Amino acid sequence: MGLSKLLIFGLARIYQAPLKALSDNGVVVTIWYRAPELLLGAKHYTSAIDMWAVGCIFAELLTLKPLFQGAEAKSTPNPFQLDQLDKIFKVSGHPTLEKWPTLASLPH
């Protein structure tokens, strides 16, 4: 069995310092691999976003199914995706300010 497709470059972005702000919708990663900070409205792309996606892909390779199969809400202009966040939080638990101090700074 060959590896048919691991990467999608259509949503790829250049990572550079200083970090440039994302577009208004913040869409840089396919919904199933999108990091919670992007879903909650983070405005900058960091290596943490890539690491989240790698973790999701690794889990998918091990289990042969996507870890977080949220349905994308296409009618909304902002990056908030309730179904995807719900799938993530059911597995990893809800974030707290104690564990994620910058959570309060995210717009969604």
N, CA, C and O atoms as a MOPAC input file, in Angstrom:
PM7 MOZYME 1SCF
protein

 N      0.84300 1    -1.17500 1     0.00000 1
 C      0.00000 1     0.00000 1     0.00000 1
 C      0.88700 1     1.23600 1     0.00000 1
 O      1.71800 1     1.40900 1     0.89100 1
 N      0.71100 1     2.08500 1    -0.98900 1
 C      1.53700 1     3.28500 1    -1.10500 1
 C      0.91400 1     4.46800 1    -0.38500 1
 O     -0.28100 1     4.48100 1    -0.08900 1
 N      1.73200 1     5.44200 1    -0.11700 1
 C      1.27200 1     6.68200 1     0.50600 1
 C      0.72100 1     7.55800 1    -0.59900 1
 O      1.48100 1     8.10300 1    -1.39900 1
 N     -0.59400 1     7.69700 1    -0.65200 1
 C     -1.22000 1     8.40900 1    -1.76900 1
 C     -1.14000 1     9.91700 1    -1.63600 1
 O     -0.86800 1    10.60600 1    -2.62000 1
 N     -1.37100 1    10.44700 1    -0.44300 1
 C     -1.35400 1    11.89000 1    -0.29200 1
 C     -1.14900 1    12.23500 1     1.17700 1
 O     -1.94400 1    11.84000 1     2.03000 1
 N     -0.09700 1    12.96000 1     1.46600 1
 C      0.16800 1    13.34100 1     2.83500 1
 C      0.05300 1    14.84200 1     3.02500 1
 O     -0.33400 1    15.29800 1     4.10000 1
 N      0.38000 1    15.61100 1     2.00900 1
 C      0.38000 1    17.05800 1     2.13200 1
 C     -0.55300 1    17.71400 1     1.12300 1
 O     -0.71000 1    17.24300 1    -0.00400 1
 N     -1.15500 1    18.78900 1     1.54600 1
 C     -1.96100 1    19.61700 1     0.65300 1
 C     -1.31600 1    20.99200 1     0.67000 1
 O     -1.30400 1    21.66100 1     1.70400 1
 N     -0.78000 1    21.41900 1    -0.46200 1
 C     -0.06700 1    22.68000 1    -0.50200 1
 C     -0.95000 1    23.86000 1    -0.85800 1
 O     -0.47000 1    24.99400 1    -0.86600 1
 N     -2.20700 1    23.64100 1    -1.14700 1
 C     -3.10800 1    24.72500 1    -1.50800 1
 C     -3.30800 1    25.74300 1    -0.40200 1
 O     -3.56500 1    26.91300 1    -0.68700 1
 N     -3.19600 1    25.33300 1     0.84300 1
 C     -3.36500 1    26.23700 1     1.98300 1
 C     -2.03400 1    26.54400 1     2.66200 1
 O     -2.02200 1    27.12200 1     3.74900 1
 N     -0.91100 1    26.17000 1     2.04300 1
 C      0.40700 1    26.39700 1     2.63300 1
 C      0.70200 1    27.89100 1     2.73000 1
 O      0.27600 1    28.67400 1     1.88200 1
 N      1.42700 1    28.27200 1     3.76100 1
 C      1.83100 1    29.66100 1     3.95900 1
 C      3.30600 1    29.69400 1     4.30700 1
 O      3.83900 1    28.73700 1     4.87000 1
 N      3.96700 1    30.79200 1     3.97400 1
 C      5.37000 1    30.97700 1     4.31300 1
 C      5.46800 1    31.36300 1     5.78400 1
 O      4.74900 1    32.24000 1     6.26300 1
 N      6.36500 1    30.69400 1     6.48200 1
 C      6.61100 1    31.02000 1     7.89200 1
 C      7.82400 1    31.93800 1     7.92400 1
 O      8.87600 1    31.59700 1     7.38400 1
 N      7.68700 1    33.07900 1     8.54300 1
 C      8.79300 1    34.02200 1     8.60200 1
 C      8.74200 1    34.83200 1     9.88400 1
 O      7.69500 1    34.96200 1    10.51800 1
 N      9.89000 1    35.37100 1    10.25000 1
 C      9.96500 1    36.24200 1    11.41600 1
 C     10.30300 1    37.64000 1    10.91400 1
 O     11.17800 1    37.75500 1    10.05500 1
 N      9.68600 1    38.68400 1    11.37800 1
 C      8.58400 1    38.64300 1    12.33200 1
 C      7.32200 1    38.06900 1    11.68500 1
 O      7.15600 1    38.10000 1    10.46600 1
 N      6.45200 1    37.55400 1    12.52500 1
 C      5.24400 1    36.92500 1    12.02500 1
 C      4.32600 1    37.94900 1    11.38500 1
 O      4.05500 1    39.00300 1    11.95900 1
 N      3.85100 1    37.63000 1    10.19300 1
 C      2.87500 1    38.49200 1     9.53800 1
 C      1.47600 1    38.02800 1     9.93100 1
 O      1.23800 1    36.84300 1    10.16300 1
 N      0.57400 1    38.97200 1     9.99900 1
 C     -0.81000 1    38.62900 1    10.35600 1
 C     -1.45300 1    37.80600 1     9.24700 1
 O     -1.16200 1    38.00200 1     8.06700 1
 N     -2.32900 1    36.88300 1     9.63800 1
 C     -3.08700 1    36.09000 1     8.67800 1
 C     -4.19200 1    36.93600 1     8.07400 1
 O     -4.49000 1    38.02300 1     8.56800 1
 N     -4.79700 1    36.44000 1     7.01100 1
 C     -5.95200 1    37.12300 1     6.44100 1
 C     -7.08800 1    37.10300 1     7.45800 1
 O     -7.00000 1    36.41400 1     8.47400 1
 N     -8.13700 1    37.84300 1     7.19500 1
 C     -9.23900 1    37.95900 1     8.14400 1
 C     -9.86400 1    36.62300 1     8.52200 1
 O    -10.29000 1    36.44700 1     9.66300 1
 N     -9.92600 1    35.67100 1     7.57900 1
 C    -10.57900 1    34.40400 1     7.91700 1
 C     -9.63400 1    33.40700 1     8.57400 1
 O    -10.10200 1    32.40400 1     9.11400 1
 N     -8.31900 1    33.63900 1     8.55300 1
 C     -7.37000 1    32.78000 1     9.24800 1
 C     -7.27800 1    31.35900 1     8.74000 1
 O     -6.72600 1    30.50200 1     9.42900 1
 N     -7.80200 1    31.07800 1     7.55500 1
 C     -7.80700 1    29.71800 1     7.03600 1
 C     -6.45800 1    29.40900 1     6.39800 1
 O     -6.13100 1    29.93100 1     5.33200 1
 N     -5.67700 1    28.55600 1     7.06000 1
 C     -4.38100 1    28.15700 1     6.53100 1
 C     -4.18900 1    26.64400 1     6.54800 1
 O     -3.19900 1    26.13800 1     6.02000 1
 N     -5.11200 1    25.93500 1     7.13800 1
 C     -4.97800 1    24.48600 1     7.27400 1
 C     -6.34900 1    23.85000 1     7.03400 1
 O     -7.37600 1    24.40700 1     7.42100 1
 N     -6.35200 1    22.67900 1     6.39300 1
 C     -7.58900 1    21.93500 1     6.19700 1
 C     -8.27900 1    21.73900 1     7.55100 1
 O     -7.60700 1    21.49700 1     8.55400 1
 N     -9.59000 1    21.83900 1     7.58800 1
 C    -10.36900 1    21.88900 1     8.83300 1
 C    -10.02100 1    20.77200 1     9.82200 1
 O     -9.91900 1    21.04400 1    11.01800 1
 N     -9.83700 1    19.53900 1     9.37400 1
 C     -9.58300 1    18.42600 1    10.30200 1
 C     -8.23700 1    18.54000 1    10.99600 1
 O     -8.02000 1    17.91200 1    12.03300 1
 N     -7.32000 1    19.34200 1    10.43200 1
 C     -5.96600 1    19.46300 1    10.97700 1
 C     -5.69600 1    20.86600 1    11.52400 1
 O     -4.56400 1    21.18700 1    11.88700 1
 N     -6.72500 1    21.68900 1    11.58200 1
 C     -6.58000 1    23.08000 1    12.02200 1
 C     -6.42700 1    23.14500 1    13.54100 1
 O     -7.22200 1    22.56200 1    14.27800 1
 N     -5.41400 1    23.84800 1    13.99300 1
 C     -5.11700 1    23.97300 1    15.41700 1
 C     -6.19800 1    24.77600 1    16.13900 1
 O     -6.80800 1    25.66500 1    15.54500 1
 N     -6.43700 1    24.47000 1    17.41500 1
 C     -7.46700 1    25.18700 1    18.17400 1
 C     -7.26500 1    26.70100 1    18.18700 1
 O     -8.23900 1    27.45200 1    18.14700 1
 N     -6.00800 1    27.15900 1    18.24200 1
 C     -5.78600 1    28.60400 1    18.27400 1
 C     -6.26600 1    29.28200 1    16.99800 1
 O     -6.73000 1    30.42200 1    17.04200 1
 N     -6.16100 1    28.59600 1    15.86000 1
 C     -6.70200 1    29.15500 1    14.61600 1
 C     -8.22300 1    29.17500 1    14.66100 1
 O     -8.85400 1    30.14400 1    14.23900 1
 N     -8.80100 1    28.10400 1    15.17300 1
 C    -10.26100 1    28.02900 1    15.26500 1
 C    -10.82000 1    29.08900 1    16.20700 1
 O    -11.96000 1    29.52700 1    16.05800 1
 N    -10.00700 1    29.49300 1    17.17500 1
 C    -10.43900 1    30.50500 1    18.13900 1
 C    -10.02100 1    31.91800 1    17.73400 1
 O    -10.20000 1    32.86600 1    18.49800 1
 N     -9.46300 1    32.05400 1    16.52800 1
 C     -9.21200 1    33.37900 1    15.96900 1
 C     -7.80200 1    33.92100 1    16.07400 1
 O     -7.61300 1    35.13100 1    15.95100 1
 N     -6.78900 1    33.07000 1    16.29700 1
 C     -5.40800 1    33.55200 1    16.33500 1
 C     -5.08500 1    34.25200 1    15.02900 1
 O     -5.54000 1    33.82600 1    13.96800 1
 N     -4.31500 1    35.30800 1    15.09200 1
 C     -4.01800 1    36.12800 1    13.91300 1
 C     -2.62700 1    35.90400 1    13.34300 1
 O     -2.27500 1    36.51400 1    12.33300 1
 N     -1.82000 1    35.03500 1    13.97100 1
 C     -0.46500 1    34.79100 1    13.48500 1
 C     -0.20500 1    33.30000 1    13.32200 1
 O     -0.67700 1    32.47800 1    14.10700 1
 N      0.55500 1    32.97500 1    12.28600 1
 C      0.92900 1    31.59800 1    11.98800 1
 C      2.21900 1    31.27900 1    12.72300 1
 O      3.19800 1    32.01300 1    12.59300 1
 N      2.23800 1    30.20200 1    13.48800 1
 C      3.43500 1    29.79800 1    14.21600 1
 C      3.74200 1    28.33100 1    13.92800 1
 O      2.93400 1    27.62500 1    13.32600 1
 N      4.89800 1    27.88800 1    14.35700 1
 C      5.26300 1    26.48700 1    14.16800 1
 C      4.35200 1    25.56100 1    14.97600 1
 O      4.23300 1    24.38000 1    14.64700 1
 N      3.70600 1    26.07800 1    16.03100 1
 C      2.77200 1    25.26600 1    16.82100 1
 C      1.60000 1    24.79200 1    15.96600 1
 O      1.07300 1    23.70100 1    16.18400 1
 N      1.20000 1    25.59400 1    15.00900 1
 C      0.10200 1    25.21700 1    14.10500 1
 C      0.51300 1    24.02300 1    13.25900 1
 O     -0.27600 1    23.10300 1    13.04600 1
 N      1.76000 1    24.04200 1    12.77500 1
 C      2.27100 1    22.91100 1    12.00400 1
 C      2.39000 1    21.66100 1    12.86900 1
 O      2.08300 1    20.55900 1    12.41400 1
 N      2.83200 1    21.82600 1    14.10700 1
 C      2.98500 1    20.66900 1    14.99100 1
 C      1.63900 1    20.02900 1    15.30900 1
 O      1.54200 1    18.80600 1    15.41300 1
 N      0.60600 1    20.84400 1    15.46400 1
 C     -0.74000 1    20.30900 1    15.69000 1
 C     -1.16100 1    19.44600 1    14.48900 1
 O     -1.65400 1    18.33100 1    14.65400 1
 N     -0.95600 1    19.98200 1    13.29000 1
 C     -1.33700 1    19.25500 1    12.07700 1
 C     -0.55100 1    17.95600 1    11.94300 1
 O     -1.11400 1    16.92900 1    11.56500 1
 N      0.73900 1    17.99200 1    12.24800 1
 C      1.56100 1    16.78100 1    12.19700 1
 C      1.03700 1    15.74300 1    13.18200 1
 O      0.97000 1    14.55900 1    12.85400 1
 N      0.66900 1    16.17300 1    14.37900 1
 C      0.11400 1    15.25500 1    15.36600 1
 C     -1.18200 1    14.61400 1    14.88400 1
 O     -1.40300 1    13.41800 1    15.07300 1
 N     -2.03600 1    15.42200 1    14.26100 1
 C     -3.30300 1    14.89300 1    13.72300 1
 C     -3.04500 1    13.88100 1    12.61200 1
 O     -3.70600 1    12.84500 1    12.54000 1
 N     -2.08500 1    14.18600 1    11.75100 1
 C     -1.74900 1    13.27400 1    10.65000 1
 C     -1.13700 1    11.99000 1    11.19500 1
 O     -1.45500 1    10.89900 1    10.72200 1
 N     -0.26300 1    12.11500 1    12.18600 1
 C      0.35000 1    10.93500 1    12.79200 1
 C     -0.71200 1    10.02900 1    13.40900 1
 O     -0.67100 1     8.81200 1    13.22400 1
 N     -1.66000 1    10.60900 1    14.13900 1
 C     -2.75300 1     9.82900 1    14.72400 1
 C     -3.56800 1     9.13800 1    13.63400 1
 O     -3.99000 1     7.99200 1    13.79500 1
 N     -3.78400 1     9.84000 1    12.52900 1
 C     -4.53900 1     9.25600 1    11.41700 1
 C     -3.78200 1     8.08500 1    10.79100 1
 O     -4.39000 1     7.08100 1    10.42100 1
 N     -2.47200 1     8.20800 1    10.67300 1
 C     -1.67800 1     7.10500 1    10.12700 1
 C     -1.73500 1     5.88000 1    11.03400 1
 O     -1.74400 1     4.74700 1    10.55200 1
 N     -1.77300 1     6.10600 1    12.33800 1
 C     -1.82200 1     4.99400 1    13.29000 1
 C     -3.18800 1     4.32500 1    13.35300 1
 O     -3.27800 1     3.10300 1    13.47200 1
 N     -4.25100 1     5.12100 1    13.27500 1
 C     -5.60400 1     4.58300 1    13.44100 1
 C     -6.33800 1     4.34500 1    12.12600 1
 O     -7.40000 1     3.72400 1    12.10300 1
 N     -5.76900 1     4.84100 1    11.03600 1
 C     -6.35700 1     4.73300 1     9.69400 1
 C     -7.66900 1     5.50100 1     9.55200 1
 O     -8.49000 1     5.19300 1     8.68800 1
 N     -7.85800 1     6.50900 1    10.41500 1
 C     -9.01100 1     7.40300 1    10.28200 1
 C     -8.65100 1     8.75400 1    10.89400 1
 O     -7.85100 1     8.81300 1    11.82700 1
 N     -9.22600 1     9.83200 1    10.38500 1
 C     -8.93200 1    11.15500 1    10.94600 1
 C     -9.33100 1    11.23000 1    12.41600 1
 O    -10.35600 1    10.68200 1    12.81900 1
 N     -8.51800 1    11.90900 1    13.20500 1
 C     -8.76200 1    12.02200 1    14.64000 1
 C     -9.93400 1    12.95100 1    14.93700 1
 O    -10.78900 1    12.62900 1    15.76200 1
 N     -9.97700 1    14.10200 1    14.27000 1
 C    -11.03200 1    15.10400 1    14.50500 1
 C    -11.74800 1    15.38600 1    13.19100 1
 O    -11.28700 1    16.20900 1    12.40000 1
 N    -12.87200 1    14.71200 1    12.94900 1
 C    -13.60000 1    14.85300 1    11.69300 1
 C    -14.75600 1    15.83600 1    11.82200 1
 O    -15.92000 1    15.44900 1    11.71300 1
 N    -14.44000 1    17.09100 1    12.05000 1
 C    -15.46700 1    18.10800 1    12.18000 1
 C    -16.04300 1    18.50000 1    10.83100 1
 O    -15.37900 1    18.39400 1     9.80000 1
 N    -17.28700 1    18.95300 1    10.85400 1
 C    -17.94000 1    19.45100 1     9.63900 1
 C    -17.69200 1    20.95300 1     9.54900 1
 O    -17.96800 1    21.69000 1    10.49600 1
 N    -17.17600 1    21.40200 1     8.41800 1
 C    -16.85200 1    22.81400 1     8.25600 1
 C    -18.09900 1    23.64300 1     8.00000 1
 O    -18.89800 1    23.32500 1     7.11900 1
 N    -18.26000 1    24.70600 1     8.77700 1
 C    -19.36700 1    25.65100 1     8.58400 1
 C    -18.89400 1    26.69000 1     7.57900 1
 O    -18.13900 1    27.59600 1     7.93200 1
 N    -19.33000 1    26.56800 1     6.33900 1
 C    -18.84200 1    27.45000 1     5.27600 1
 C    -19.60200 1    28.75700 1     5.18900 1
 O    -19.16600 1    29.67000 1     4.48700 1
 N    -20.70400 1    28.87400 1     5.86600 1
 C    -21.51600 1    30.08200 1     5.75500 1
 C    -21.03300 1    31.20700 1     6.66400 1
 O    -21.54700 1    32.32300 1     6.60200 1
 N    -20.04800 1    30.91400 1     7.50600 1
 C    -19.56600 1    31.92500 1     8.43300 1
 C    -18.26200 1    32.54300 1     7.92100 1
 O    -17.38300 1    31.81400 1     7.46100 1
 N    -18.12000 1    33.86900 1     7.98900 1
 C    -16.91200 1    34.50800 1     7.47400 1
 C    -15.71600 1    34.44400 1     8.43700 1
 O    -14.59800 1    34.77100 1     8.03900 1
 N    -15.92600 1    34.03500 1     9.67800 1
 C    -14.80400 1    33.98300 1    10.62200 1
 C    -14.32100 1    32.54300 1    10.79700 1
 O    -15.01200 1    31.60800 1    10.39500 1
 N    -13.13800 1    32.35700 1    11.39400 1
 C    -12.56200 1    31.01500 1    11.49900 1
 C    -13.20300 1    30.12900 1    12.55400 1
 O    -12.85600 1    28.95100 1    12.64400 1
 N    -14.13900 1    30.65700 1    13.36700 1
 C    -14.73600 1    29.86500 1    14.42800 1
 C    -15.52400 1    28.70400 1    13.83700 1
 O    -16.44500 1    28.90600 1    13.04500 1
 N    -15.16100 1    27.50800 1    14.22100 1
 C    -15.80300 1    26.29700 1    13.72400 1
 C    -16.20500 1    25.45500 1    14.93100 1
 O    -15.41000 1    24.67100 1    15.45000 1
 N    -17.44400 1    25.62700 1    15.36700 1
 C    -17.92400 1    24.98900 1    16.58700 1
 C    -17.81400 1    23.46600 1    16.54200 1
 O    -17.37400 1    22.85600 1    17.51600 1
 N    -18.20300 1    22.84800 1    15.43700 1
 C    -18.18300 1    21.38500 1    15.37100 1
 C    -16.75700 1    20.85700 1    15.48900 1
 O    -16.52300 1    19.85800 1    16.17100 1
 N    -15.80800 1    21.51200 1    14.83700 1
 C    -14.41900 1    21.07100 1    14.91100 1
 C    -13.87000 1    21.24000 1    16.32200 1
 O    -13.20800 1    20.34100 1    16.84100 1
 N    -14.13600 1    22.37200 1    16.94100 1
 C    -13.68400 1    22.58400 1    18.32400 1
 C    -14.31400 1    21.56900 1    19.26600 1
 O    -13.65000 1    21.08200 1    20.18200 1
 N    -15.57700 1    21.24500 1    19.05700 1
 C    -16.26100 1    20.25900 1    19.89000 1
 C    -15.56800 1    18.90200 1    19.79100 1
 O    -15.38500 1    18.22200 1    20.80100 1
 N    -15.18600 1    18.51400 1    18.58800 1
 C    -14.48800 1    17.22700 1    18.39600 1
 C    -13.14300 1    17.22900 1    19.13000 1
 O    -12.77200 1    16.24200 1    19.76600 1
 N    -12.42400 1    18.34100 1    19.03500 1
 C    -11.12400 1    18.45000 1    19.69500 1
 C    -11.28100 1    18.41400 1    21.21700 1
 O    -10.56000 1    17.69100 1    21.90300 1
 N    -12.22500 1    19.19600 1    21.73600 1
 C    -12.39200 1    19.29000 1    23.18300 1
 C    -12.93400 1    18.00100 1    23.79200 1
 O    -12.66200 1    17.72100 1    24.95900 1
 N    -13.69000 1    17.21000 1    23.03800 1
 C    -14.17000 1    15.92400 1    23.55200 1
 C    -13.01100 1    14.95900 1    23.78800 1
 O    -13.06900 1    14.12100 1    24.68800 1
 N    -11.95900 1    15.07800 1    22.98000 1
 C    -10.79400 1    14.20300 1    23.12600 1
 C     -9.78100 1    14.77700 1    24.11300 1
 O     -9.27500 1    14.06000 1    24.97700 1
 N     -9.48900 1    16.05900 1    23.98500 1
 C     -8.41000 1    16.65000 1    24.78700 1
 C     -8.88300 1    17.40800 1    26.02300 1
 O     -8.06200 1    17.81200 1    26.84600 1
 N    -10.18200 1    17.60600 1    26.16600 1
 C    -10.71100 1    18.38600 1    27.28200 1
 C    -10.74800 1    19.86700 1    26.94200 1
 O    -10.07100 1    20.32200 1    26.02000 1
 N    -11.54000 1    20.60700 1    27.69100 1
 C    -11.64600 1    22.04800 1    27.45900 1
 C    -10.42100 1    22.75700 1    28.02100 1
 O     -9.94700 1    22.42200 1    29.10700 1
 N     -9.91100 1    23.73800 1    27.28000 1
 C     -8.73400 1    24.45600 1    27.78600 1
 C     -9.09500 1    25.35400 1    28.96400 1
 O    -10.23000 1    25.81700 1    29.08800 1
 N     -8.12300 1    25.58800 1    29.81200 1
 C     -8.29400 1    26.50300 1    30.94500 1
 C     -7.20900 1    27.57400 1    30.85000 1
 O     -6.18800 1    27.37900 1    30.19000 1
 N     -7.43700 1    28.69000 1    31.50800 1
 C     -6.42500 1    29.75400 1    31.52600 1
 C     -5.16200 1    29.30000 1    32.25100 1
 O     -4.06800 1    29.79000 1    31.97100 1
 N     -5.31600 1    28.37400 1    33.16800 1
 C     -4.15000 1    27.84400 1    33.88200 1
 C     -3.23700 1    27.07000 1    32.93100 1
 O     -2.01400 1    27.19500 1    32.99600 1
 N     -3.84300 1    26.26300 1    32.04300 1
 C     -3.05800 1    25.45600 1    31.10900 1
 C     -2.67700 1    26.23200 1    29.84300 1
 O     -1.66000 1    25.93300 1    29.21600 1
 N     -3.48200 1    27.21700 1    29.46700 1
 C     -3.27100 1    27.97600 1    28.23700 1
 C     -3.47200 1    29.45900 1    28.55700 1
 O     -4.54100 1    30.00400 1    28.28500 1
 N     -2.46400 1    30.11500 1    29.12800 1
 C     -2.61300 1    31.49200 1    29.60200 1
 C     -3.02400 1    32.51600 1    28.52300 1
 O     -3.67300 1    33.51100 1    28.84600 1
 N     -2.66300 1    32.29200 1    27.27100 1
 C     -3.00700 1    33.25300 1    26.21900 1
 C     -4.40100 1    33.02000 1    25.63300 1
 O     -4.81200 1    33.71700 1    24.70500 1
 N     -5.11600 1    32.04900 1    26.17000 1
 C     -6.47000 1    31.74900 1    25.68700 1
 C     -7.38200 1    32.96900 1    25.72400 1
 O     -8.16600 1    33.19000 1    24.80100 1
 N     -7.28000 1    33.75500 1    26.78200 1
 C     -8.15900 1    34.91700 1    26.94600 1
 C     -7.91500 1    35.98000 1    25.87000 1
 O     -8.78500 1    36.81800 1    25.63400 1
 N     -6.76200 1    35.96200 1    25.22200 1
 C     -6.46400 1    36.95800 1    24.19300 1
 C     -7.01500 1    36.59800 1    22.82200 1
 O     -6.97100 1    37.41500 1    21.90300 1
 N     -7.53500 1    35.37600 1    22.67300 1
 C     -8.07900 1    34.94300 1    21.38400 1
 C     -9.50900 1    35.48700 1    21.22400 1
 O    -10.30100 1    35.43100 1    22.16500 1
 N     -9.83700 1    36.01000 1    20.03700 1
 C    -11.12300 1    36.68000 1    19.86500 1
 C    -12.37400 1    35.79700 1    19.94700 1
 O    -13.44800 1    36.29800 1    20.28000 1
 N    -12.26200 1    34.50400 1    19.65400 1
 C    -13.46300 1    33.67500 1    19.65200 1
 C    -13.49200 1    32.79200 1    20.87800 1
 O    -14.43000 1    32.01600 1    21.05800 1

